[in-house]
Amino acid sequence: MSTDSSAAFLGRVERGIAAAVQADGLGEAVLAPAAAHLCLGTGAKRMRPQLVRLLAEALGVGDEPAENVAVAAELIHAASLLHDDVVDQGQTRRGRTTVNATWGNAVAVLTGDWLLCGALARLRNHPQVVTAASVECVAMMSRAAIAEIQARGDLDLGEAGWRAIAEGKTGALLGFCGEALAYTAGRADLVLPLRRFGRHLGAAFQLADDLADLFALQTGKDRFSDLKNRNPSLPLLRAAADDASLRRRIDAAWAWPSVSEAAARELGEAVLASSAPADCAAQLDIELKTAAASLGPLREAVWEPLREWAAPLCAAVPDSPAGAPFPAPLRGAR
């Protein structure tokens, strides 16, 4: 890949996404505007394309195949958001009303399916194994999505269950970006390390999101929303495992049809007073360091630049471990 500025690469990716959501067939007069509503002009950070650019430069992958992988990854991500909003009955996304709220569930689901097809089409000139990797990525994301639904209100999920969901929700797609570029570059030896890199980075993003919910670090998101939504985040799981009384209180709150603001605040403060936040901040540090180590020979070329563009996604957590590769926690993975 030629030396290129981030802005120039992202500009071409943006044009590729715009081209992918143009109507040129039966039914697309409805699907295309719905897709554009989510995908274009929202100020999305394009984290995955930025990661693709760094990895492609380190691997010597050309501009066009790198752009194809970046566009495909964004289309897969957008499709997952469309489907998530239907499942969650979401009303806002990226500062706009959701597609399901505006056009209805049928349009949202079918628009997601259409974008997935667009992602596969974008990879048509890549090695067949890249398409196979993209299919497995979508399958992993789907498994994680249903597991997340089934886990609501379940403090018996365990850390293995939490990790499977975190890696599937976020890590699978980050790992696909690395796998696809390794296959494209003819570097089969780096496929598994880059997959591992993506999975650990995805777990770090989810941990950061879990911690941000406790510390009210995300603008536009209610504090303690995991407690309100019965989402067994890792801090909640660890706090409940360490304190049987707190677990009973959370279980009792989750037994009601809804969790009140006061109950969520009381339980959230109890979790904050436990060792769970500090333990999770330490785990976040481990996930990031493991992700960096997984880059192997690409670490020097990828990790430092990755820190630079990820910095705006970060914010400090009280008592987080010193020396983490990024300030903790990372934010904005979705």
Contacts in CASP RR format, 6 or more apart in sequence:
PFRMAT RR
TARGET T0000
AUTHOR 0000-0000-0000
METHOD contacts of the structure
MODEL  1
MSTDSSAAFLGRVERGIAAAVQADGLGEAVLAPAAAHLCLGTGAKRMRPQ
LVRLLAEALGVGDEPAENVAVAAELIHAASLLHDDVVDQGQTRRGRTTVN
ATWGNAVAVLTGDWLLCGALARLRNHPQVVTAASVECVAMMSRAAIAEIQ
ARGDLDLGEAGWRAIAEGKTGALLGFCGEALAYTAGRADLVLPLRRFGRH
LGAAFQLADDLADLFALQTGKDRFSDLKNRNPSLPLLRAAADDASLRRRI
DAAWAWPSVSEAAARELGEAVLASSAPADCAAQLDIELKTAAASLGPLRE
AVWEPLREWAAPLCAAVPDSPAGAPFPAPLRGAR
1 53 0 8 1.000
1 56 0 8 1.000
1 57 0 8 1.000
1 59 0 8 1.000
1 60 0 8 1.000
1 61 0 8 1.000
1 62 0 8 1.000
1 63 0 8 1.000
1 66 0 8 1.000
2 62 0 8 1.000
2 63 0 8 1.000
3 57 0 8 1.000
4 53 0 8 1.000
4 57 0 8 1.000
4 63 0 8 1.000
6 50 0 8 1.000
6 53 0 8 1.000
6 309 0 8 1.000
9 49 0 8 1.000
9 53 0 8 1.000
9 63 0 8 1.000
9 66 0 8 1.000
9 67 0 8 1.000
9 70 0 8 1.000
10 46 0 8 1.000
10 49 0 8 1.000
10 50 0 8 1.000
10 53 0 8 1.000
12 63 0 8 1.000
12 67 0 8 1.000
13 46 0 8 1.000
13 49 0 8 1.000
13 67 0 8 1.000
13 70 0 8 1.000
13 71 0 8 1.000
13 74 0 8 1.000
14 40 0 8 1.000
14 46 0 8 1.000
16 67 0 8 1.000
16 71 0 8 1.000
17 39 0 8 1.000
17 40 0 8 1.000
17 71 0 8 1.000
17 74 0 8 1.000
17 75 0 8 1.000
18 36 0 8 1.000
18 39 0 8 1.000
18 40 0 8 1.000
20 35 0 8 1.000
20 71 0 8 1.000
20 75 0 8 1.000
20 115 0 8 1.000
20 118 0 8 1.000
20 122 0 8 1.000
21 32 0 8 1.000
21 35 0 8 1.000
21 36 0 8 1.000
21 39 0 8 1.000
21 40 0 8 1.000
21 115 0 8 1.000
22 28 0 8 1.000
22 32 0 8 1.000
23 29 0 8 1.000
23 31 0 8 1.000
23 32 0 8 1.000
23 33 0 8 1.000
28 114 0 8 1.000
30 103 0 8 1.000
30 107 0 8 1.000
31 107 0 8 1.000
31 110 0 8 1.000
31 111 0 8 1.000
31 114 0 8 1.000
34 99 0 8 1.000
34 102 0 8 1.000
34 103 0 8 1.000
34 107 0 8 1.000
34 108 0 8 1.000
34 111 0 8 1.000
35 78 0 8 1.000
35 111 0 8 1.000
35 112 0 8 1.000
35 114 0 8 1.000
35 115 0 8 1.000
37 96 0 8 1.000
37 99 0 8 1.000
37 102 0 8 1.000
38 78 0 8 1.000
38 81 0 8 1.000
38 82 0 8 1.000
38 93 0 8 1.000
38 94 0 8 1.000
38 96 0 8 1.000
38 98 0 8 1.000
38 99 0 8 1.000
38 111 0 8 1.000
39 74 0 8 1.000
39 75 0 8 1.000
39 78 0 8 1.000
39 115 0 8 1.000
42 94 0 8 1.000
42 95 0 8 1.000
42 96 0 8 1.000
43 94 0 8 1.000
44 94 0 8 1.000
45 313 0 8 1.000
45 332 0 8 1.000
46 74 0 8 1.000
47 310 0 8 1.000
47 313 0 8 1.000
47 332 0 8 1.000
47 333 0 8 1.000
48 70 0 8 1.000
48 73 0 8 1.000
48 74 0 8 1.000
48 77 0 8 1.000
48 173 0 8 1.000
48 174 0 8 1.000
48 177 0 8 1.000
49 70 0 8 1.000
49 71 0 8 1.000
49 73 0 8 1.000
49 74 0 8 1.000
50 309 0 8 1.000
51 174 0 8 1.000
51 177 0 8 1.000
51 178 0 8 1.000
51 306 0 8 1.000
52 66 0 8 1.000
52 69 0 8 1.000
52 70 0 8 1.000
52 73 0 8 1.000
52 177 0 8 1.000
52 178 0 8 1.000
52 181 0 8 1.000
53 66 0 8 1.000
53 70 0 8 1.000
54 301 0 8 1.000
54 302 0 8 1.000
54 305 0 8 1.000
54 306 0 8 1.000
55 61 0 8 1.000
55 177 0 8 1.000
55 178 0 8 1.000
55 181 0 8 1.000
55 194 0 8 1.000
55 298 0 8 1.000
55 302 0 8 1.000
56 62 0 8 1.000
56 65 0 8 1.000
56 66 0 8 1.000
56 69 0 8 1.000
56 181 0 8 1.000
57 301 0 8 1.000
58 298 0 8 1.000
58 301 0 8 1.000
58 302 0 8 1.000
59 181 0 8 1.000
59 182 0 8 1.000
59 184 0 8 1.000
59 185 0 8 1.000
59 187 0 8 1.000
59 190 0 8 1.000
59 298 0 8 1.000
60 185 0 8 1.000
61 181 0 8 1.000
61 184 0 8 1.000
61 185 0 8 1.000
65 125 0 8 1.000
65 126 0 8 1.000
65 181 0 8 1.000
65 184 0 8 1.000
66 181 0 8 1.000
68 122 0 8 1.000
68 123 0 8 1.000
68 125 0 8 1.000
68 126 0 8 1.000
69 123 0 8 1.000
69 126 0 8 1.000
69 130 0 8 1.000
69 177 0 8 1.000
69 180 0 8 1.000
69 181 0 8 1.000
69 184 0 8 1.000
70 177 0 8 1.000
71 119 0 8 1.000
71 122 0 8 1.000
72 118 0 8 1.000
72 119 0 8 1.000
72 120 0 8 1.000
72 122 0 8 1.000
72 123 0 8 1.000
72 134 0 8 1.000
72 180 0 8 1.000
73 119 0 8 1.000
73 173 0 8 1.000
73 176 0 8 1.000
73 177 0 8 1.000
75 115 0 8 1.000
75 116 0 8 1.000
75 118 0 8 1.000
75 119 0 8 1.000
75 122 0 8 1.000
76 115 0 8 1.000
76 116 0 8 1.000
76 119 0 8 1.000
76 134 0 8 1.000
76 137 0 8 1.000
76 138 0 8 1.000
76 141 0 8 1.000
76 173 0 8 1.000
76 176 0 8 1.000
77 173 0 8 1.000
78 112 0 8 1.000
78 115 0 8 1.000
79 111 0 8 1.000
79 112 0 8 1.000
79 113 0 8 1.000
79 115 0 8 1.000
79 116 0 8 1.000
79 119 0 8 1.000
80 141 0 8 1.000
80 145 0 8 1.000
80 173 0 8 1.000
81 93 0 8 1.000
81 334 0 8 1.000
82 99 0 8 1.000
82 100 0 8 1.000
82 108 0 8 1.000
82 109 0 8 1.000
82 111 0 8 1.000
82 112 0 8 1.000
82 115 0 8 1.000
83 108 0 8 1.000
83 109 0 8 1.000
83 112 0 8 1.000
83 145 0 8 1.000
84 145 0 8 1.000
85 93 0 8 1.000
85 98 0 8 1.000
85 99 0 8 1.000
85 100 0 8 1.000
85 101 0 8 1.000
85 108 0 8 1.000
86 100 0 8 1.000
86 105 0 8 1.000
86 108 0 8 1.000
86 109 0 8 1.000
87 145 0 8 1.000
87 149 0 8 1.000
89 100 0 8 1.000
90 98 0 8 1.000
90 100 0 8 1.000
90 101 0 8 1.000
91 97 0 8 1.000
91 98 0 8 1.000
91 101 0 8 1.000
92 98 0 8 1.000
92 101 0 8 1.000
93 99 0 8 1.000
98 108 0 8 1.000
99 107 0 8 1.000
99 108 0 8 1.000
99 111 0 8 1.000
100 107 0 8 1.000
100 108 0 8 1.000
103 111 0 8 1.000
116 138 0 8 1.000
119 134 0 8 1.000
120 131 0 8 1.000
120 134 0 8 1.000
120 135 0 8 1.000
123 130 0 8 1.000
123 131 0 8 1.000
123 134 0 8 1.000
123 180 0 8 1.000
124 131 0 8 1.000
126 180 0 8 1.000
126 183 0 8 1.000
126 184 0 8 1.000
127 183 0 8 1.000
127 184 0 8 1.000
129 183 0 8 1.000
130 179 0 8 1.000
130 180 0 8 1.000
130 183 0 8 1.000
130 184 0 8 1.000
133 176 0 8 1.000
133 179 0 8 1.000
133 180 0 8 1.000
133 183 0 8 1.000
134 176 0 8 1.000
134 180 0 8 1.000
137 172 0 8 1.000
137 173 0 8 1.000
137 175 0 8 1.000
137 176 0 8 1.000
140 167 0 8 1.000
140 168 0 8 1.000
140 172 0 8 1.000
141 168 0 8 1.000
141 169 0 8 1.000
141 172 0 8 1.000
141 173 0 8 1.000
143 168 0 8 1.000
144 164 0 8 1.000
144 165 0 8 1.000
144 166 0 8 1.000
144 167 0 8 1.000
144 168 0 8 1.000
144 169 0 8 1.000
144 172 0 8 1.000
145 169 0 8 1.000
147 161 0 8 1.000
147 164 0 8 1.000
147 165 0 8 1.000
148 165 0 8 1.000
148 169 0 8 1.000
148 231 0 8 1.000
151 157 0 8 1.000
151 161 0 8 1.000
151 165 0 8 1.000
151 231 0 8 1.000
151 232 0 8 1.000
152 229 0 8 1.000
152 230 0 8 1.000
152 231 0 8 1.000
152 232 0 8 1.000
153 230 0 8 1.000
153 231 0 8 1.000
153 232 0 8 1.000
153 254 0 8 1.000
154 232 0 8 1.000
155 232 0 8 1.000
155 236 0 8 1.000
155 237 0 8 1.000
155 240 0 8 1.000
155 247 0 8 1.000
155 250 0 8 1.000
155 251 0 8 1.000
157 232 0 8 1.000
157 237 0 8 1.000
158 232 0 8 1.000
158 237 0 8 1.000
158 241 0 8 1.000
159 234 0 8 1.000
159 237 0 8 1.000
159 238 0 8 1.000
162 232 0 8 1.000
162 233 0 8 1.000
162 234 0 8 1.000
162 237 0 8 1.000
163 203 0 8 1.000
165 206 0 8 1.000
166 202 0 8 1.000
166 203 0 8 1.000
166 205 0 8 1.000
166 206 0 8 1.000
166 207 0 8 1.000
167 199 0 8 1.000
167 202 0 8 1.000
167 203 0 8 1.000
169 202 0 8 1.000
169 206 0 8 1.000
170 202 0 8 1.000
170 203 0 8 1.000
170 205 0 8 1.000
170 206 0 8 1.000
170 333 0 8 1.000
170 334 0 8 1.000
171 198 0 8 1.000
171 199 0 8 1.000
171 201 0 8 1.000
171 202 0 8 1.000
171 203 0 8 1.000
171 205 0 8 1.000
172 199 0 8 1.000
174 197 0 8 1.000
174 198 0 8 1.000
174 199 0 8 1.000
174 201 0 8 1.000
174 202 0 8 1.000
175 194 0 8 1.000
175 195 0 8 1.000
175 197 0 8 1.000
175 198 0 8 1.000
175 199 0 8 1.000
177 198 0 8 1.000
178 190 0 8 1.000
178 194 0 8 1.000
178 195 0 8 1.000
178 197 0 8 1.000
178 198 0 8 1.000
179 191 0 8 1.000
179 194 0 8 1.000
179 195 0 8 1.000
181 194 0 8 1.000
182 188 0 8 1.000
182 190 0 8 1.000
182 191 0 8 1.000
182 194 0 8 1.000
183 191 0 8 1.000
190 298 0 8 1.000
193 294 0 8 1.000
193 295 0 8 1.000
193 296 0 8 1.000
194 294 0 8 1.000
194 295 0 8 1.000
194 298 0 8 1.000
196 290 0 8 1.000
196 291 0 8 1.000
196 294 0 8 1.000
197 291 0 8 1.000
197 294 0 8 1.000
197 295 0 8 1.000
198 291 0 8 1.000
198 294 0 8 1.000
200 287 0 8 1.000
200 288 0 8 1.000
200 290 0 8 1.000
200 291 0 8 1.000
200 294 0 8 1.000
201 287 0 8 1.000
201 288 0 8 1.000
201 291 0 8 1.000
202 287 0 8 1.000
202 333 0 8 1.000
203 287 0 8 1.000
204 284 0 8 1.000
204 287 0 8 1.000
204 288 0 8 1.000
204 291 0 8 1.000
204 329 0 8 1.000
204 330 0 8 1.000
205 330 0 8 1.000
205 332 0 8 1.000
205 333 0 8 1.000
206 234 0 8 1.000
206 333 0 8 1.000
207 234 0 8 1.000
207 280 0 8 1.000
207 283 0 8 1.000
207 284 0 8 1.000
207 287 0 8 1.000
207 329 0 8 1.000
208 284 0 8 1.000
208 328 0 8 1.000
208 329 0 8 1.000
208 330 0 8 1.000
208 331 0 8 1.000
208 333 0 8 1.000
209 218 0 8 1.000
209 329 0 8 1.000
209 331 0 8 1.000
209 332 0 8 1.000
209 333 0 8 1.000
209 334 0 8 1.000
210 226 0 8 1.000
210 233 0 8 1.000
210 234 0 8 1.000
210 235 0 8 1.000
210 236 0 8 1.000
210 280 0 8 1.000
211 217 0 8 1.000
211 235 0 8 1.000
211 277 0 8 1.000
211 280 0 8 1.000
211 281 0 8 1.000
211 284 0 8 1.000
211 317 0 8 1.000
211 328 0 8 1.000
211 329 0 8 1.000
212 218 0 8 1.000
212 221 0 8 1.000
212 315 0 8 1.000
212 329 0 8 1.000
212 331 0 8 1.000
213 221 0 8 1.000
213 223 0 8 1.000
213 224 0 8 1.000
213 225 0 8 1.000
213 226 0 8 1.000
213 233 0 8 1.000
214 223 0 8 1.000
214 224 0 8 1.000
214 235 0 8 1.000
214 268 0 8 1.000
214 271 0 8 1.000
214 272 0 8 1.000
214 277 0 8 1.000
215 272 0 8 1.000
215 277 0 8 1.000
215 317 0 8 1.000
215 318 0 8 1.000
216 223 0 8 1.000
217 315 0 8 1.000
217 317 0 8 1.000
217 329 0 8 1.000
217 331 0 8 1.000
218 331 0 8 1.000
218 332 0 8 1.000
222 228 0 8 1.000
223 265 0 8 1.000
224 264 0 8 1.000
224 265 0 8 1.000
224 267 0 8 1.000
224 268 0 8 1.000
225 231 0 8 1.000
226 232 0 8 1.000
226 233 0 8 1.000
226 236 0 8 1.000
227 236 0 8 1.000
227 250 0 8 1.000
227 253 0 8 1.000
227 259 0 8 1.000
227 263 0 8 1.000
227 264 0 8 1.000
227 267 0 8 1.000
227 268 0 8 1.000
227 271 0 8 1.000
228 258 0 8 1.000
228 259 0 8 1.000
228 261 0 8 1.000
228 264 0 8 1.000
230 254 0 8 1.000
230 259 0 8 1.000
234 276 0 8 1.000
234 280 0 8 1.000
234 283 0 8 1.000
235 271 0 8 1.000
235 276 0 8 1.000
235 277 0 8 1.000
235 280 0 8 1.000
236 250 0 8 1.000
236 271 0 8 1.000
236 276 0 8 1.000
238 274 0 8 1.000
238 275 0 8 1.000
238 276 0 8 1.000
238 279 0 8 1.000
238 280 0 8 1.000
239 246 0 8 1.000
239 270 0 8 1.000
239 271 0 8 1.000
239 274 0 8 1.000
239 276 0 8 1.000
240 246 0 8 1.000
240 247 0 8 1.000
240 250 0 8 1.000
241 247 0 8 1.000
242 274 0 8 1.000
242 275 0 8 1.000
242 276 0 8 1.000
243 270 0 8 1.000
243 274 0 8 1.000
246 267 0 8 1.000
246 270 0 8 1.000
246 271 0 8 1.000
246 274 0 8 1.000
249 267 0 8 1.000
249 270 0 8 1.000
250 267 0 8 1.000
253 259 0 8 1.000
253 263 0 8 1.000
253 264 0 8 1.000
253 267 0 8 1.000
271 277 0 8 1.000
277 317 0 8 1.000
277 318 0 8 1.000
277 319 0 8 1.000
278 319 0 8 1.000
278 320 0 8 1.000
281 317 0 8 1.000
281 319 0 8 1.000
281 320 0 8 1.000
281 321 0 8 1.000
281 328 0 8 1.000
281 329 0 8 1.000
282 321 0 8 1.000
284 320 0 8 1.000
284 324 0 8 1.000
284 328 0 8 1.000
284 329 0 8 1.000
285 320 0 8 1.000
285 321 0 8 1.000
285 323 0 8 1.000
285 324 0 8 1.000
285 325 0 8 1.000
285 328 0 8 1.000
288 324 0 8 1.000
288 325 0 8 1.000
288 326 0 8 1.000
289 324 0 8 1.000
289 325 0 8 1.000
292 299 0 8 1.000
292 303 0 8 1.000
292 325 0 8 1.000
293 299 0 8 1.000
295 302 0 8 1.000
295 303 0 8 1.000
303 325 0 8 1.000
307 325 0 8 1.000
307 326 0 8 1.000
310 326 0 8 1.000
310 330 0 8 1.000
311 326 0 8 1.000
311 327 0 8 1.000
313 330 0 8 1.000
313 331 0 8 1.000
313 332 0 8 1.000
314 326 0 8 1.000
314 327 0 8 1.000
314 328 0 8 1.000
314 329 0 8 1.000
314 330 0 8 1.000
314 331 0 8 1.000
315 327 0 8 1.000
315 329 0 8 1.000
315 331 0 8 1.000
316 327 0 8 1.000
316 328 0 8 1.000
317 328 0 8 1.000
317 329 0 8 1.000
320 327 0 8 1.000
320 328 0 8 1.000
320 329 0 8 1.000
321 328 0 8 1.000
END
